[in-house]
Amino acid sequence: MDYRILASILGRVFITVSAALILPLVTALYHGEAWLPFACTLLIGVSAGLLLVRLGKKGGGLYRREGYYIVALAWLGASLLGSLPYLMAGTFTSFADAFFETVSGFTTTGASVMTDVEAHGRAVLLWRALTQWLGGMGIVVLTLAFLSFLRAGGLHALHAEVPGPAVEKLKPKMAATARVLWLIYSSLTGAEMLLLWALGMPLFDAVAHSFTTMATGGFSPKNASIGYYQDPLIHWAITGFMFLAGANFALCHSALRRRSLATFWKDPEFRFYAGIVFAAGSAVAVELYAQGRYSGEPLVRAAFFQVVSVMTTTGYATTNFDLWPSFSRTLLLLLMFVGGCYGSTGGAIKVGRILLLAKHTLAEIRRIIHPHAVLRVTWGREQTVANEVVVAVLNYVGLYLFLAGMGVLALSALTEANLDTTLSAVATTLGNVGPGLGAVGPAANFAHLPDAAKYLLSLLMLLGRLEIYPLLALLSREGWSR
């Protein structure tokens, strides 16, 4: 274990996160709001970062375990640093609340303990949205984009932070790959920002919602979330960008390079993703129509907005879906476990893993019927999936469901909430979704939970965003040996 290279990269991560504080600092100065919390945090973060860089070393490479440790430590450190503006500004009086809100931001979960969002200043709300935008593509990926000194091993850090079992190298060098990912991410954010502004959304709201849409985060500067805006075009625009954010960003790069949107449809995961959204949205629309809740365009819009929002783990709401019929509520709960595609900003298990799990199950059924047949799991029509990849998917899904079960038991012991609340609270935090059902539904929040429950759910958010293994590796004493 090379502690000096770890210190050097972590220092640069702290400097990167601290630099993002300049935007809310300028916003606070412009609007005459409290600027000192952001200035002090900026000074603390840069000082700590420079100290770590000085203690570290410039050259060298990373092994797999160092890549995982850097990601885990970076996210824990960023969450602690990001909590300081909330505490210094008096947004929250307890560290548990500030830490929960910050972790929810960086992990793009969107679960909140802020009871009255609109009562806070623009600088605080911008920092809240900015944490989600930074966490969407990944703070380590952003830092890697500028780590030209790193000779080797950047792929390990990128693999540990970008969701999915494998990272596609878009460029020969990992720093170039990181820059391409952030360029696509930033461009789509800017495009949504301009569109929402053109549709009549105030500029600040357009900026904040663009940050949190492309990050599939769901923090909104309005108490009613997207339901505050009555223009159907705004709802549809955000639905489209949420759907795009739930797709693999590597497909966007490939489509731009080949100048063909057919690239998306040729990808088996994207087809499966689009199929689930269409089937689930149609099913919800049918039940809502049968119940007489909506009709016409508002029916289709409400159904598909909420399905896309939950499945991509964005967590926006245009209505209190906790009041919807039982089938629709249950379907939305199940979608919290599905999530977005590999290489997207969406959380949860991921569509690709669900697809591979389904293909493996069908292969096992065929093997029972034809015991002597040579069967293989394929990705698309020709690409054979290696057995170790299938095993890794099975292990991950099993571990994910095990942690979800343990989380429900632990939360039940810490609170007196009913099963709807505990199950959805764990599903929504581990899956980085946002609102749940019951006492943590879209019309409520997580503020009423005890501090111990908030720390538990914060841990689940970090486990879900980093896909479990980096944090588990960090807790392993064996891994820290030289």
C-alpha positions as MATLAB code, in Angstrom:
seq = 'MDYRILASILGRVFITVSAALILPLVTALYHGEAWLPFACTLLIGVSAGLLLVRLGKKGGGLYRREGYYIVALAWLGASLLGSLPYLMAGTFTSFADAFFETVSGFTTTGASVMTDVEAHGRAVLLWRALTQWLGGMGIVVLTLAFLSFLRAGGLHALHAEVPGPAVEKLKPKMAATARVLWLIYSSLTGAEMLLLWALGMPLFDAVAHSFTTMATGGFSPKNASIGYYQDPLIHWAITGFMFLAGANFALCHSALRRRSLATFWKDPEFRFYAGIVFAAGSAVAVELYAQGRYSGEPLVRAAFFQVVSVMTTTGYATTNFDLWPSFSRTLLLLLMFVGGCYGSTGGAIKVGRILLLAKHTLAEIRRIIHPHAVLRVTWGREQTVANEVVVAVLNYVGLYLFLAGMGVLALSALTEANLDTTLSAVATTLGNVGPGLGAVGPAANFAHLPDAAKYLLSLLMLLGRLEIYPLLALLSREGWSR';
ca = [
       0.000    0.000    0.000;
       1.554    3.299   -1.116;
       0.190    5.817    1.383;
       1.957    8.743   -0.242;
       0.192    8.372   -3.592;
      -3.085    7.996   -1.681;
      -2.422   11.235    0.194;
      -1.483   13.064   -2.993;
      -4.655   12.117   -4.867;
      -6.914   12.695   -1.855;
      -5.396   16.144   -1.469;
      -6.305   16.949   -5.054;
      -9.834   15.646   -4.501;
     -10.236   17.994   -1.521;
      -8.967   20.920   -3.605;
     -11.391   20.027   -6.415;
     -14.398   19.877   -4.066;
     -13.300   23.087   -2.339;
     -13.001   24.907   -5.669;
     -16.681   24.170   -6.318;
     -17.505   26.337   -3.273;
     -16.533   29.415   -5.280;
     -19.881   29.325   -7.102;
     -22.103   29.488   -3.972;
     -19.631   31.964   -2.432;
     -20.076   34.346   -5.372;
     -23.848   33.760   -5.240;
     -23.905   34.673   -1.545;
     -21.934   37.863   -2.171;
     -24.174   38.845   -5.092;
     -27.440   38.338   -3.168;
     -26.171   39.747    0.124;
     -26.372   36.401    1.929;
     -24.001   34.886    4.480;
     -20.752   34.227    2.594;
     -18.423   33.414    5.476;
     -19.471   29.715    5.762;
     -18.436   29.088    2.160;
     -15.224   31.115    2.432;
     -14.161   29.314    5.626;
     -14.929   25.871    4.180;
     -13.045   26.791    1.010;
     -10.011   27.794    3.094;
     -10.178   24.626    5.219;
     -10.560   22.346    2.197;
      -7.765   23.925    0.160;
      -5.411   23.985    3.175;
      -6.074   20.323    3.966;
      -5.678   19.430    0.303;
      -2.374   21.250   -0.100;
      -1.041   19.620    3.067;
      -1.929   16.148    1.774;
      -0.393   16.896   -1.625;
       2.803   18.069    0.059;
       2.934   14.902    2.191;
       2.289   12.724   -0.841;
       4.277   12.125   -4.000;
       3.660   13.198   -7.560;
       4.500   10.104   -9.594;
       3.506    6.478   -9.440;
       0.621    4.228  -10.267;
      -2.328    2.625   -8.541;
      -3.130   -0.969   -7.784;
      -6.745   -2.092   -7.633;
      -7.051   -1.859   -3.851;
      -5.539    1.658   -3.792;
      -8.073    2.758   -6.398;
     -10.892    1.458   -4.222;
      -9.478    3.053   -1.071;
      -9.029    6.424   -2.768;
     -12.658    6.432   -3.869;
     -14.002    5.395   -0.448;
     -11.839    7.883    1.472;
     -12.543   10.659   -1.037;
     -16.293   10.297   -0.652;
     -16.132   10.156    3.141;
     -13.819   13.168    3.230;
     -15.919   15.142    0.751;
     -19.063   14.402    2.776;
     -17.428   15.686    5.965;
     -16.082   18.786    4.222;
     -19.377   19.459    2.451;
     -21.238   19.407    5.770;
     -19.384   22.461    7.067;
     -21.284   25.159    5.087;
     -24.598   23.819    6.406;
     -23.355   23.895    9.998;
     -21.646   27.294    9.750;
     -24.649   28.878    8.019;
     -27.049   27.487   10.633;
     -28.979   25.545    8.018;
     -28.837   22.566   10.369;
     -28.074   22.611   14.078;
     -27.008   18.968   14.348;
     -24.100   17.279   12.602;
     -26.290   14.239   11.844;
     -28.621   16.403    9.738;
     -25.789   18.234    7.946;
     -23.957   14.978    7.220;
     -27.142   13.252    6.007;
     -27.975   16.120    3.629;
     -24.418   16.245    2.291;
     -24.150   12.489    1.770;
     -27.568   12.542    0.113;
     -26.232   15.265   -2.174;
     -22.910   13.728   -3.183;
     -24.455   10.268   -3.623;
     -27.272   11.859   -5.701;
     -29.878   10.257   -3.463;
     -32.105   13.275   -2.889;
     -33.455   12.140    0.474;
     -33.683   15.279    2.578;
     -33.980   16.476    6.167;
     -34.660   20.058    5.016;
     -38.244   20.721    6.117;
     -38.747   24.051    4.335;
     -36.507   24.271    1.291;
     -37.724   27.681    0.152;
     -36.863   29.277    3.508;
     -33.130   29.000    2.766;
     -30.943   31.342    0.769;
     -29.903   30.797   -2.823;
     -26.258   30.128   -1.938;
     -27.184   27.231    0.344;
     -29.612   25.811   -2.219;
     -27.015   26.138   -4.969;
     -24.432   24.259   -2.865;
     -27.080   21.623   -2.209;
     -27.654   21.192   -5.965;
     -23.950   21.416   -6.759;
     -23.090   18.511   -4.443;
     -25.380   16.333   -6.519;
     -23.887   17.493   -9.806;
     -20.354   16.795   -8.563;
     -21.360   13.386   -7.255;
     -23.311   12.439  -10.380;
     -20.347   11.686  -12.627;
     -18.023   11.352   -9.659;
     -15.654   13.637   -7.791;
     -12.756   11.236   -8.315;
     -13.499   11.046  -12.057;
     -13.423   14.862  -12.137;
     -10.085   14.876  -10.328;
      -8.695   12.143  -12.598;
      -9.433   14.371  -15.580;
      -6.593   16.602  -14.407;
      -4.206   13.969  -12.988;
      -1.727   13.896  -15.838;
       1.005   12.945  -13.351;
      -0.600    9.556  -12.655;
       1.383    7.050  -14.698;
      -0.824    3.987  -14.295;
      -3.797    2.597  -12.465;
      -6.314    5.369  -13.139;
      -8.670    2.724  -14.488;
      -8.932    1.181  -11.017;
     -10.131    4.436   -9.461;
     -12.471    5.056  -12.397;
     -13.812    1.499  -12.120;
     -14.442    1.948   -8.402;
     -16.488    5.123   -8.860;
     -18.348    4.843  -12.185;
     -21.389    2.570  -11.717;
     -21.257   -0.795  -13.429;
     -19.003   -3.865  -13.592;
     -16.711   -2.463  -16.292;
     -15.554    0.929  -17.501;
     -15.262    1.507  -21.228;
     -12.066    3.353  -22.141;
     -13.268    6.051  -24.523;
      -9.711    7.299  -25.005;
      -6.292    5.556  -24.722;
      -5.484    7.446  -21.502;
      -7.760    7.375  -18.457;
      -7.415   11.125  -17.865;
      -8.704   11.686  -21.408;
     -11.575    9.262  -20.781;
     -12.494   11.159  -17.610;
     -12.435   14.444  -19.526;
     -14.713   13.025  -22.250;
     -17.218   11.795  -19.645;
     -17.287   15.170  -17.906;
     -17.550   17.019  -21.219;
     -20.624   15.003  -22.227;
     -22.101   15.399  -18.748;
     -21.496   19.173  -18.708;
     -22.836   19.633  -22.236;
     -26.089   17.836  -21.465;
     -26.435   19.850  -18.245;
     -25.989   23.076  -20.192;
     -28.482   21.996  -22.847;
     -31.144   21.245  -20.230;
     -30.415   24.531  -18.459;
     -31.014   26.541  -21.628;
     -34.155   24.576  -22.516;
     -35.753   25.018  -19.080;
     -34.899   28.712  -19.115;
     -36.406   29.057  -22.593;
     -39.578   27.344  -21.348;
     -40.028   30.046  -18.703;
     -38.334   28.577  -15.636;
     -36.402   31.241  -13.672;
     -32.661   31.113  -14.360;
     -31.660   30.064  -10.845;
     -34.258   27.273  -10.836;
     -33.130   26.156  -14.301;
     -29.522   25.938  -13.123;
     -30.389   24.061   -9.929;
     -32.725   21.602  -11.658;
     -30.260   20.958  -14.474;
     -27.554   20.134  -11.935;
     -29.789   17.665  -10.131;
     -31.539   16.173  -13.185;
     -28.394   15.093  -15.025;
     -27.005   13.786  -11.728;
     -30.287   11.877  -11.209;
     -30.259   13.482   -7.770;
     -33.650   15.125   -7.348;
     -32.878   18.031   -5.002;
     -35.166   20.918   -5.925;
     -35.208   24.542   -4.689;
     -38.978   24.210   -4.357;
     -40.905   22.430   -1.596;
     -43.296   20.930   -4.159;
     -40.405   19.747   -6.343;
     -41.288   19.776  -10.063;
     -44.976   19.875   -9.081;
     -44.436   23.599   -8.427;
     -44.318   24.205  -12.181;
     -47.589   23.810  -14.020;
     -46.249   23.931  -17.572;
     -46.519   20.429  -19.130;
     -43.557   21.190  -21.414;
     -41.295   21.613  -18.374;
     -42.446   18.236  -17.040;
     -41.803   16.531  -20.387;
     -38.420   18.211  -20.831;
     -37.245   17.026  -17.418;
     -38.652   13.553  -18.111;
     -36.557   13.372  -21.275;
     -33.345   14.470  -19.595;
     -33.922   12.098  -16.662;
     -34.332    9.253  -19.136;
     -31.140   10.286  -20.929;
     -29.239   10.555  -17.632;
     -30.289    6.993  -16.818;
     -28.622    5.706  -20.006;
     -24.946    4.817  -20.434;
     -22.945    7.988  -21.136;
     -20.566    5.954  -23.287;
     -23.476    5.495  -25.715;
     -23.763    9.273  -26.002;
     -20.082    9.438  -26.941;
     -20.487    6.636  -29.468;
     -23.613    8.209  -30.987;
     -21.845   11.561  -31.388;
     -18.779    9.925  -32.909;
     -20.816    7.890  -35.389;
     -23.438   10.620  -35.835;
     -26.221    8.070  -35.452;
     -28.899    7.681  -32.785;
     -29.189    4.028  -33.830;
     -26.238    3.422  -31.499;
     -28.615    3.589  -28.551;
     -31.065    1.050  -29.941;
     -28.312   -1.403  -30.889;
     -27.305   -1.645  -27.234;
     -29.183   -4.532  -25.491;
     -29.152   -2.834  -22.099;
     -30.666    0.372  -23.490;
     -33.424   -1.592  -25.251;
     -34.217   -3.413  -22.014;
     -34.116   -0.103  -20.109;
     -36.507    1.565  -22.549;
     -38.768   -1.499  -22.470;
     -39.051   -1.446  -18.689;
     -39.866    2.279  -18.702;
     -42.537    1.838  -21.389;
     -44.114   -1.209  -19.707;
     -44.088    0.279  -16.200;
     -45.328    3.683  -17.370;
     -48.154    2.080  -19.352;
     -49.157   -0.134  -16.415;
     -49.312    2.833  -14.023;
     -51.268    4.877  -16.561;
     -53.817    2.079  -16.988;
     -54.405    1.765  -13.242;
     -54.639    5.539  -12.722;
     -57.131    5.748  -15.590;
     -59.170    2.866  -14.154;
     -59.251    4.671  -10.808;
     -60.370    7.912  -12.467;
     -57.337    9.830  -11.163;
     -56.279   11.394  -14.483;
     -57.196   11.374  -18.158;
     -55.655   12.376  -21.458;
     -52.200   13.963  -21.601;
     -51.956   14.649  -17.819;
     -52.476   10.906  -17.234;
     -49.596    9.883  -19.515;
     -47.382   12.681  -18.218;
     -47.905   11.874  -14.532;
     -47.393    8.135  -15.032;
     -44.242    8.344  -17.137;
     -42.699   11.227  -15.200;
     -42.913    9.327  -11.938;
     -41.796    6.003  -13.427;
     -38.747    7.596  -15.065;
     -37.986    9.640  -11.949;
     -38.028    6.616   -9.647;
     -36.357    4.135  -11.990;
     -33.489    6.477  -12.863;
     -33.211    7.176   -9.094;
     -33.737   10.911   -9.655;
     -36.532   11.226   -7.110;
     -38.417   14.262   -8.443;
     -42.171   14.388   -7.921;
     -45.003   16.196   -9.666;
     -47.598   14.721   -7.323;
     -47.805   12.752   -4.089;
     -47.516    9.256   -5.583;
     -47.799    7.789   -2.096;
     -51.561    8.391   -2.504;
     -51.719    6.365   -5.723;
     -53.384    2.909   -5.813;
     -51.587   -0.076   -4.309;
     -50.360   -1.616   -7.582;
     -48.713    1.607   -8.762;
     -47.074    2.223   -5.376;
     -45.742   -1.345   -5.288;
     -44.441   -1.085   -8.847;
     -42.596    2.142   -8.007;
     -41.090    0.437   -4.950;
     -39.790   -2.407   -7.141;
     -38.354    0.065   -9.645;
     -36.268    1.532   -6.808;
     -34.249   -1.696   -6.911;
     -33.753   -1.598  -10.708;
     -32.072    1.759  -11.329;
     -30.378    3.098  -14.446;
     -27.926    1.594  -16.926;
     -24.238    0.852  -16.544;
     -22.168    4.015  -16.883;
     -25.095    6.316  -16.066;
     -25.587    8.539  -13.043;
     -28.461    6.308  -11.888;
     -28.152    4.132   -8.808;
     -29.613    0.835   -7.521;
     -28.777   -2.618   -8.945;
     -28.594   -1.427  -12.590;
     -30.546   -2.546  -15.644;
     -27.520   -4.382  -17.062;
     -27.253   -6.631  -14.020;
     -30.995   -7.353  -14.125;
     -30.655   -8.267  -17.811;
     -27.693  -10.584  -17.211;
     -29.511  -12.166  -14.283;
     -32.551  -12.839  -16.500;
     -30.374  -14.308  -19.268;
     -28.554  -16.529  -16.770;
     -31.866  -17.750  -15.346;
     -33.150  -18.650  -18.825;
     -29.903  -20.460  -19.579;
     -30.245  -22.515  -16.381;
     -33.823  -23.449  -17.302;
     -32.655  -24.573  -20.758;
     -29.847  -26.550  -19.138;
     -32.427  -28.523  -17.136;
     -34.355  -29.322  -20.314;
     -31.234  -29.989  -22.418;
     -28.572  -31.197  -19.942;
     -25.967  -31.932  -22.653;
     -26.350  -28.684  -24.580;
     -23.542  -26.105  -24.628;
     -25.232  -22.952  -23.418;
     -23.802  -19.497  -22.967;
     -24.995  -16.126  -21.732;
     -24.672  -13.499  -24.459;
     -24.647   -9.721  -24.486;
     -26.417   -8.818  -27.704;
     -26.358  -11.380  -30.497;
     -22.703  -12.347  -30.594;
     -20.754  -11.234  -27.509;
     -20.415  -14.044  -24.974;
     -20.377  -12.999  -21.319;
     -17.555  -14.605  -19.348;
     -18.560  -16.851  -16.449;
     -16.668  -14.680  -13.964;
     -18.782  -11.682  -15.001;
     -21.992  -13.655  -14.433;
     -20.714  -14.820  -11.039;
     -19.789  -11.239  -10.118;
     -23.297  -10.074  -11.028;
     -24.901  -12.846   -8.974;
     -22.655  -12.016   -6.017;
     -23.407   -8.317   -6.237;
     -27.188   -8.752   -6.490;
     -27.133  -11.199   -3.574;
     -25.023   -8.842   -1.456;
     -27.219   -5.882   -2.390;
     -30.409   -7.688   -1.327;
     -28.709   -8.958    1.844;
     -27.704   -5.411    2.820;
     -31.223   -4.217    2.048;
     -32.652   -6.883    4.372;
     -30.175   -6.054    7.138;
     -30.918   -2.363    6.665;
     -34.653   -2.933    7.103;
     -34.032   -4.909   10.304;
     -31.649   -2.279   11.694;
     -33.969    0.621   10.824;
     -36.901   -1.225   12.400;
     -34.882   -1.538   15.614;
     -34.015    2.172   15.609;
     -37.487    3.496   14.817;
     -41.110    2.576   15.337;
     -42.012    3.099   11.692;
     -44.234    0.673    9.786;
     -42.999   -1.718    7.085;
     -43.900    0.657    4.228;
     -41.676    3.338    5.696;
     -38.713    1.151    6.703;
     -38.651   -0.903    3.499;
     -38.946    2.110    1.215;
     -36.464    4.163    3.294;
     -33.837    1.458    2.893;
     -34.679    0.875   -0.791;
     -34.538    4.578   -1.584;
     -31.257    5.262    0.254;
     -29.386    2.122   -0.810;
     -30.648    2.706   -4.361;
     -29.926    6.470   -4.200;
     -33.505    7.256   -5.225;
     -34.771    9.975   -2.840;
     -38.340    9.906   -1.532;
     -39.862    6.669   -0.361;
     -43.330    5.769    0.842;
     -45.224    6.322    4.072;
     -43.515    8.632    6.556;
     -40.633    9.251    4.111;
     -42.836    9.741    1.047;
     -42.770   12.642   -1.440;
     -44.951   14.797    0.824;
     -42.673   14.157    3.849;
     -38.936   13.837    4.492;
     -36.392   12.145    6.752;
     -36.065   14.913    9.370;
     -38.198   13.128   11.984;
     -35.923   10.080   12.162;
     -33.518    9.732   15.121;
     -29.849   10.556   14.575;
     -28.829    6.889   14.681;
     -31.235    6.137   11.822;
     -29.835    9.051    9.802;
     -26.283    7.735   10.193;
     -27.457    4.263    9.166;
     -29.187    5.600    6.069;
     -26.145    7.770    5.264;
     -24.022    4.618    5.298;
     -26.510    2.892    2.983;
     -26.369    5.855    0.599;
     -22.572    5.628    0.411;
     -22.692    1.847   -0.015;
     -25.209    2.193   -2.843;
     -23.375    4.967   -4.707;
     -19.974    3.258   -4.494;
     -21.517   -0.136   -5.261;
     -20.656   -1.646   -1.871;
     -17.144   -3.034   -2.403;
     -14.968    0.099   -1.953;
     -16.422    0.747    1.513;
     -16.195   -2.912    2.510;
     -12.572   -2.974    1.340;
     -11.898    0.127    3.413;
     -13.084   -1.734    6.520;
     -10.803   -4.691    5.830;
      -7.710   -4.721    8.079;
      -5.925   -7.080    5.675;
      -6.178   -4.587    2.836;
      -4.258   -1.910    4.752;
      -1.176   -4.087    5.174;
       1.819   -3.302    3.031;
];
